[in-house]
């Protein structure tokens, strides 16, 4: 653990800026990397807003906020961003080809001792590791959204991930005040292997006219003590992300229970992606 001081986060979207914020507020030197300067500016604005909210709630002090921001820099150049990294956490879009390309570049540019972690929610860690020359140092570090609030980190061992890497990432997650849970590399890991079939079944129930979206969500909230109904949760995750994960599960297991509901497929085709597009199963202001 003592060897992890400099952290690079790849991707300045919702997950990336949350991961960067958490590391920075716990004293790590963080470089947030993205190809888009505009996205980096947006991410910094989000982090500022989140930290201001924590100051208002007296969760942190104004001085702690300034210290966290002082630990955070941004970059649009991969080689520069990872040159001193002890840990790289990739949080780019959930697209296998993009992630494989990123990891090839990270492996070439990062120091030999650096651990390369992916925040992927479904893509094989072993497959990602195979494009590097350091598969023993490649691991999944799947944070939950919103990262600053959610406690779980699902840690995924690839086939060649060594014990030292796993122990380091488990200890690191604890330092971040997260709860690490170690799993092995199967399609969907644990979180999405269980969650996505539930969401898919809820979509099928709506598609088949079993009940309204409000009834489906209310039954799961009040009957099963879920804080959010499955259709509302799907909107929050992003229907395109849900579809992508279900396709990974279906491709990996070849079982019909993972086949995406036709309603989900058609909604994604129509760009009804949930909260981020302003409309999904429910309507949102954007």
N, C-alpha and C positions, 0 to 999 in steps of 0.2 A: 504493500500500500504506500509506503513512504516514497516509492519511486514515481508515483503518479503526481505530478505537479502541473504539467502543461497539457491542456485538453483542447483538441480541435473538434468542433461540431460542424459537420458538413450538411448544409441545407438550412436556410433561414425561414422556413415555413412555420406553421403552428407548432409542430413537434420540435423542430430545431431550436426555435427561439426559447421554448420552454426548457429544453435540456440545457441550453447555454445559461439561462437564468439560474437554474438550480445549481450548476457547478460554480458559477461566479459567486453566488451568495454563500457558498460553503468554502470560499477561500482559494479555489483553483484559478490559475491563469487560463483564460478561455479565449480562443480565436474562433469566431463564427464565420464560416466560409460559405459563399454563394456566388454563382456566376452573375447575379443581378445586383447592381448597386442599389436600385430602387427597393428590391426585396430586403436587403440588409438595413436600409433606412427604416422601412416599415417594421422590421423585427426589433430594432433598437427602440422605436417609439412604443411598441407593445411592451417590451421589457421595462421601460421607464414607467409606463402606466401601471403595470402590475406591481412594481416596487413602490410606487406612490400609494397604491391601495393598501399595501402591507404596512406602510408607515402610518397611514390614516387609522388603520385597525390596531396600531401599536404592536404589531407582530415583530417588526424590526424598527430600528431607530433611523433617523435621517442620516446619521453617520454611517450606519451599516449599509444603507442604500448606496451612498456615495462610494464606499469601499468596494461594493459588488460591481458597480459600474466601472470603477477604475481597473478591475480585474478583466474587463471585457473589451476586446478589440475585434474589428471585422476585416475581412479580406476577400478579394475576388480572384486571388491567385493561389491555386492549390499548392504548388511547391513551397511558396512562402509560408502559407498557413500551417503546414504540417512539418516544417523543417526541424522544429524543436519539440514536437509532440511526444508525450509519453503514452497518450491514449487518443485515438480518433473515434468519434461516434458519428456514424453516417446516418442521417435522417432525411435523405432525399426521397423523391416520390416512389411509391410502391410499384416499381417497374423493374423486372429482373434484368433486362438488358442494360438499363441505366446503372443499376447497382453494381453489376459485374464490371462495367467500364470504370466506374468510380474506384472500385477496390483494386483493379489493376494499376490505376494511377497512384492511389494511396500507397500501395506496396512498393512502388518504384521510388516514391518521394519521401516517405516517412522513415525516421531512424529505425535501425534494425531491431531495437529493443521494444518499439512501440506496439501496443495492443491495438488491433483494428476491430471495432465493434459495429454491429449494424442494429439499428432500431426497427428493422423489418418486423412486420406483424405476421408474415406467412412464408416468406421465401427461404429456401433451404440455406442454412448457414454453411453446411458442408460444400454446397455448390458454389457459394460465394468464396469460401476459403480456397477452393481449388484453382481460382484464377490468381492466387498469390503464391509467393515463395515462403510464406510463414503461416501455413494452416494451423499450426499449434497455437498461434497467437490471435486467431480469429474467433469471435464469439458473438452471440446475439445479446443485445442489451435493450429489451423491448419495454420502453416506458409507456405508461398509460396517459391518455389525454383527459384533462389538462395536466401537464407534467408537474407544475409546481404544487398541485393539490393532491393528486393521486399517489398513494403510497407504494403500489406494486411496481417492481421491476422483474419482468420475466427474463431470466438468464438462460440462453440456449447454447448448449454445447454442440459444436459440430463433431463429426466423427474423429477429427484429429486434434480438437482443442485439448491442450494439456491442463493438468491439475493446477499448475501455478497460475495460469491465466484465469481459470475459473475462480480460484481462491482470491485473487487480486480484485476481480470484478465484484464478487460477493461482498468483500470487505469495503470496497469503494461505495457500493450501493448503500450499505449501512451508514457510512460516513455522511452520505447525502440525506440521511434520515428516511430512507426508503426500506421496504421489506423485499429482499431478494428471494425469488423462488427459482430453483434450478430445474430445467427440463431438458429432454433430449430432442434431437433434430428430426421431427416428423412433421408432415404437412399441417400447418396451422398451429403447431406446438400444442399448448393446452388452452390458453385464453380463447383463441379464435376457433379452435377445433370444437369447443363446447358452445361458445357464444354465437357463431355464425349460423349453425343449423337452427338454433332457436329463433334468430331473427328471420331466417329464410322460411321457417314454418309459420311465423306470424304473418309474413307477406303472403304465403300460400292461403292462409285462413282469410285474409282480406280479399285476395284474388278470387277465391271460390265463394265469396259472399257469406261466410260463416258469421261474421260480425263486422261492425264498423271499426274504423281505426281507433276511435275513442274507446270503444268497449274493449278491444283487444289490449290496448295499453293500460286501461284502468284495471282490468282483471289481473294483469301481471304485476301492477304496482300494489294494489290492495290485497290481492290474494297470495302473492309470492314475495311481498316485501321488497320488490325491486324499486330503486329510487326513480327509475325512468322506464317507461314502457318500451318494448322492443322496436316498434316503428319509429317512435321519437328518437330512440338511441341510434337507429340506422341513419336517420336524418343528420344527427349530430356527428356520427363517424364519417358520413359521406357515402351515398349509395354506390358511387363508382368504386370506392374502396371495398365496400361489402361485396360487390360483384367480383372484384379482382380476387379477394381472399377465397370466396366460394369456388371460383374457377381453379385456384391452386389446390384446394381440398379435393375437388372433383377429379382433377387431373392426377393428383397424387394417390388417391384411394380407389378411384374408378367405382364408386358406390353411388347409387341413385339418390341417396339421402342428402348428398352434397350438391346435387344439380340445382343451379340457381332458378328461382321461380321466374316464369316468363314475364310477370309484372315488373320484377326488378330489372330484368334485361331491357324491357321497353322503356322504363322510366329513365334509365341511364342513357339510352339512345336518344331520348327526348331532352337530355341535359337537365333533367330534374334530379339534382344530386343531393338535395337536402339543404341544410343551413347555408352552406357556402354559395349555393346558386340562388337562394331565396325561396326555393320551392322543392318539396319532396312529397312525403306523405302529408306534411303540414306546410303552411305558408309562413315565410319569415321575411322580416325587413332586412335589406342588405345595404 
